[in-house]
Amino acid sequence: MIIDAHVHLPLNVKDFSAVELAEKLLEWMNGEGLDKVVLLPIAPYHSNDLIAEIVDYEPGRIIGFASVVPNPCDRAVKELRRAIEDLGLKGLKLHPSLQGFCISHPHVWRVLEEAGDLDVPVVLHVMLGDLSTLYFKGEPAPWINKFEDYALLPYVAPKTTMIFAHMGGMFHFEDVISIATFENVYLDTSYSLVTITEKLGLEGFARYVEALGSDKFIFGSDYVMGLTPDRLGARRQIEIIKKLPISEEDKEKILWKNIHKLLNL
């Protein structure tokens, strides 16, 4: 079993139907050897209804998350409840730079608390520095969302399971690892797994896995349909995880068991 917990549609999807998108996604999954994926939208570029339609095409393999723009929070909370309770989506995706919000804003905190009340995890884009000029990134603005702001979130929403995507990026990997010592914070390996292991080596990265615990790491590729190059693709990242000098049980936890447990699959 392999579950990719971090997969995206392209930002512009207006030229494709939900069926076409689902079929393209499944074709890619089959080519990469993936059993299931978690599809992460970004509001307002993707509607929660579109994600639900894609999931309905193959609910056994595609898991859909919701996304809301968290400010104003009254509107965001209402839409989040609808997406979870009526559409059956399984979590929330927030992307501060692309959605243009500050994570220290009380409206954001209210949305995080609501996710906890709904008992669904939140995937947060936490890329505080990397070397790429690739797709799907907002303008870098570390003065808007600082490491200290992310470190505050486990206190702000202690009942909410948070998955910090990209492990903070290569430049802030150790900082974000320290936040993941909180019980309600996990890390997804997406994209940064390649750059971090290129810097630290497989043994160097494995030491962090052993120190924090393999229960805290979740495989995700950050695949963007039609845009991700092979060197950063799911297959490459799966190969890296399989080569890590850790136990087979630890590899299975990272590749599928941890997200399977968090989502009660």
C-alpha positions as CSV (number, residue, x, y, z in Angstrom):
1,M,0.0,0.0,0.0
2,I,1.2,3.5,-0.9
3,I,-0.9,6.6,-0.2
4,D,0.3,10.0,-1.6
5,A,-1.1,12.5,0.9
6,H,-0.3,15.6,-1.1
7,V,-1.6,15.9,-4.6
8,H,-2.9,19.0,-6.5
9,L,-4.9,20.0,-9.5
10,P,-3.5,22.8,-11.6
11,L,-4.7,26.2,-10.6
12,N,-6.7,26.7,-13.8
13,V,-9.1,23.8,-14.2
14,K,-11.9,25.5,-16.1
15,D,-11.1,23.6,-19.3
16,F,-11.7,20.2,-17.8
17,S,-14.7,18.4,-16.4
18,A,-14.6,16.6,-13.1
19,V,-14.6,13.2,-14.9
20,E,-11.7,14.3,-17.1
21,L,-9.7,15.4,-14.1
22,A,-10.4,12.2,-12.3
23,E,-9.4,10.1,-15.2
24,K,-6.1,12.0,-15.7
25,L,-5.4,11.7,-12.0
26,L,-6.1,7.9,-12.0
27,E,-3.9,7.5,-15.0
28,W,-1.0,9.2,-13.3
29,M,-1.6,7.2,-10.0
30,N,-1.4,3.9,-11.9
31,G,1.8,5.0,-13.6
32,E,3.4,6.0,-10.2
33,G,2.3,2.8,-8.4
34,L,-0.1,4.6,-6.0
35,D,-3.0,2.9,-4.3
36,K,-4.7,6.1,-3.0
37,V,-4.2,9.9,-3.1
38,V,-5.3,12.8,-1.0
39,L,-6.4,15.6,-3.3
40,L,-5.7,19.0,-1.9
41,P,-7.6,22.0,-3.4
42,I,-6.7,25.6,-2.9
43,A,-9.6,28.1,-2.6
44,P,-10.7,30.1,-4.4
45,Y,-9.0,28.4,-7.4
46,H,-10.8,25.1,-6.8
47,S,-14.3,24.6,-5.4
48,N,-15.1,22.0,-2.8
49,D,-17.9,20.8,-5.0
50,L,-15.5,20.0,-7.8
51,I,-13.3,18.0,-5.4
52,A,-16.4,16.1,-4.2
53,E,-17.3,15.3,-7.8
54,I,-13.8,14.0,-8.5
55,V,-13.9,11.8,-5.4
56,D,-17.3,10.4,-6.4
57,Y,-15.7,9.1,-9.6
58,E,-13.4,6.8,-7.7
59,P,-14.1,7.0,-3.9
60,G,-12.0,3.9,-3.2
61,R,-8.8,5.6,-4.4
62,I,-9.3,9.4,-4.3
63,I,-9.7,11.1,-0.9
64,G,-10.7,14.8,-1.0
65,F,-9.9,17.6,1.3
66,A,-11.7,21.0,1.4
67,S,-10.2,24.4,1.2
68,V,-11.5,27.8,2.4
69,V,-10.1,31.3,2.4
70,P,-10.0,31.8,6.2
71,N,-10.8,35.5,6.3
72,P,-13.6,36.4,7.0
73,C,-13.9,33.4,9.4
74,D,-17.7,33.3,9.6
75,R,-18.0,32.6,5.9
76,A,-15.0,30.2,6.0
77,V,-16.4,28.2,9.0
78,K,-19.8,27.9,7.3
79,E,-18.2,26.6,4.0
80,L,-15.9,24.2,5.9
81,R,-18.8,22.7,7.8
82,R,-20.7,22.2,4.5
83,A,-17.7,20.6,2.8
84,I,-17.2,18.2,5.7
85,E,-20.7,17.4,6.7
86,D,-22.6,17.6,3.4
87,L,-19.9,16.8,0.8
88,G,-18.0,14.2,2.8
89,L,-14.6,15.7,2.4
90,K,-12.0,14.5,4.9
91,G,-9.8,17.5,5.9
92,L,-8.8,21.1,5.2
93,K,-6.0,22.5,3.1
94,L,-4.6,26.0,3.8
95,H,-1.9,27.8,1.7
96,P,-1.0,31.2,3.3
97,S,1.1,32.6,0.4
98,L,-1.3,31.6,-2.4
99,Q,-4.4,32.5,-0.4
100,G,-2.9,35.7,0.9
101,F,-3.4,35.5,4.6
102,C,-1.3,35.8,7.8
103,I,-1.5,32.7,10.0
104,S,-1.3,34.8,13.2
105,H,-4.7,36.4,12.3
106,P,-7.5,35.5,14.8
107,H,-9.8,34.6,11.8
108,V,-7.3,31.9,10.8
109,W,-7.1,30.6,14.4
110,R,-10.9,30.3,14.4
111,V,-10.9,28.2,11.3
112,L,-8.3,25.9,12.7
113,E,-10.4,25.5,15.9
114,E,-13.4,24.6,13.8
115,A,-11.4,21.9,12.0
116,G,-10.7,20.5,15.4
117,D,-14.3,20.6,16.4
118,L,-15.2,18.7,13.1
119,D,-12.4,16.2,13.9
120,V,-10.6,16.6,10.6
121,P,-6.9,17.3,10.0
122,V,-5.5,20.5,8.4
123,V,-2.7,20.5,5.9
124,L,-0.8,23.7,6.1
125,H,1.7,24.9,3.5
126,V,4.9,25.4,5.5
127,M,7.7,26.2,3.0
128,L,9.8,28.8,4.6
129,G,12.6,28.5,2.1
130,D,13.7,26.4,-0.9
131,L,15.8,26.5,-4.0
132,S,13.2,26.1,-6.7
133,T,11.5,28.6,-8.9
134,L,8.9,26.0,-9.8
135,Y,5.1,26.0,-10.1
136,F,2.4,26.6,-7.6
137,K,4.1,29.0,-5.2
138,G,3.1,32.5,-4.1
139,E,5.6,35.3,-3.6
140,P,8.0,34.5,-0.7
141,A,7.1,36.7,2.2
142,P,8.7,35.3,5.4
143,W,8.2,38.6,7.2
144,I,4.4,37.9,7.0
145,N,4.4,34.3,8.2
146,K,7.4,33.6,10.4
147,F,8.6,30.5,12.1
148,E,7.4,31.8,15.4
149,D,3.8,32.1,14.0
150,Y,3.8,28.5,13.0
151,A,5.2,27.5,16.4
152,L,2.3,29.2,18.1
153,L,-0.4,27.1,16.3
154,P,-0.2,24.0,18.5
155,Y,-1.1,26.2,21.4
156,V,-3.8,28.1,19.5
157,A,-5.6,25.0,18.3
158,P,-4.6,22.1,20.6
159,K,-7.5,19.9,19.6
160,T,-6.7,20.2,15.8
161,T,-4.5,17.7,14.0
162,M,-2.1,19.8,11.8
163,I,0.1,18.4,9.0
164,F,2.9,20.8,8.2
165,A,3.5,20.3,4.5
166,H,7.1,20.3,3.0
167,M,8.7,20.0,6.5
168,G,9.5,23.7,6.4
169,G,11.7,23.5,3.4
170,M,15.5,23.0,3.4
171,F,16.3,26.2,5.1
172,H,14.0,25.7,8.1
173,F,13.8,22.0,8.4
174,E,15.2,21.7,11.9
175,D,12.9,24.6,13.1
176,V,9.8,22.8,11.9
177,I,11.0,19.5,13.2
178,S,11.0,21.1,16.6
179,I,7.3,22.1,16.3
180,A,6.4,18.6,15.3
181,T,7.4,17.4,18.8
182,F,3.9,18.7,19.8
183,E,1.4,15.8,19.9
184,N,-1.0,17.4,17.3
185,V,1.6,18.3,14.7
186,Y,2.8,16.0,11.9
187,L,5.0,16.5,8.8
188,D,4.4,15.6,5.2
189,T,7.6,14.9,3.2
190,S,6.4,16.5,0.0
191,Y,8.8,18.1,-2.4
192,S,11.4,19.0,0.3
193,L,12.3,15.3,0.8
194,V,14.4,15.6,-2.4
195,T,16.3,18.7,-1.5
196,I,16.8,17.8,2.2
197,T,18.1,14.3,1.4
198,E,20.4,15.8,-1.2
199,K,21.8,18.0,1.5
200,L,21.9,15.7,4.5
201,G,22.1,12.3,2.7
202,L,19.9,9.4,3.4
203,E,21.5,8.6,6.7
204,G,21.4,12.2,7.9
205,F,17.6,12.4,7.2
206,A,17.0,9.0,8.8
207,R,18.5,10.3,12.0
208,Y,15.8,12.9,12.2
209,V,13.1,10.3,11.5
210,E,14.5,8.1,14.3
211,A,14.8,11.1,16.7
212,L,11.3,12.4,16.1
213,G,9.7,9.1,15.4
214,S,8.4,7.6,12.2
215,D,4.8,8.1,13.4
216,K,5.2,11.8,12.7
217,F,6.1,11.6,9.0
218,I,3.6,11.3,6.1
219,F,4.5,10.7,2.5
220,G,3.2,13.2,0.0
221,S,4.6,14.2,-3.4
222,D,3.3,17.7,-4.0
223,Y,2.4,16.5,-7.5
224,V,0.6,19.2,-9.6
225,M,-1.2,17.6,-12.5
226,G,0.7,18.1,-15.7
227,L,3.4,20.3,-14.2
228,T,5.7,18.3,-11.9
229,P,9.0,17.1,-13.4
230,D,10.1,13.5,-12.9
231,R,13.0,14.4,-10.6
232,L,10.5,15.7,-8.1
233,G,7.7,13.2,-8.8
234,A,6.1,10.7,-6.5
235,R,8.1,7.7,-7.9
236,R,11.4,9.5,-7.1
237,Q,10.3,10.3,-3.5
238,I,9.0,6.8,-2.9
239,E,12.4,5.5,-3.9
240,I,14.1,7.8,-1.4
241,I,11.9,6.6,1.4
242,K,12.4,2.9,0.5
243,K,16.2,3.5,0.5
244,L,16.3,5.1,4.0
245,P,18.3,3.1,6.6
246,I,15.2,2.6,8.8
247,S,13.1,-0.4,9.5
248,E,10.5,-1.7,7.0
249,E,7.8,-1.0,9.6
250,D,8.9,2.6,9.8
251,K,8.9,2.9,6.0
252,E,5.3,1.5,5.9
253,K,4.2,4.0,8.5
254,I,5.5,6.9,6.3
255,L,4.3,5.5,3.0
256,W,0.7,4.8,4.2
257,K,0.0,3.7,7.7
258,N,0.2,7.2,9.4
259,I,-2.2,9.0,7.0
260,H,-4.4,5.9,7.0
261,K,-4.8,6.2,10.7
262,L,-5.2,10.0,10.8
263,L,-8.0,9.8,8.3
264,N,-9.7,6.7,9.8
265,L,-9.6,4.9,6.5
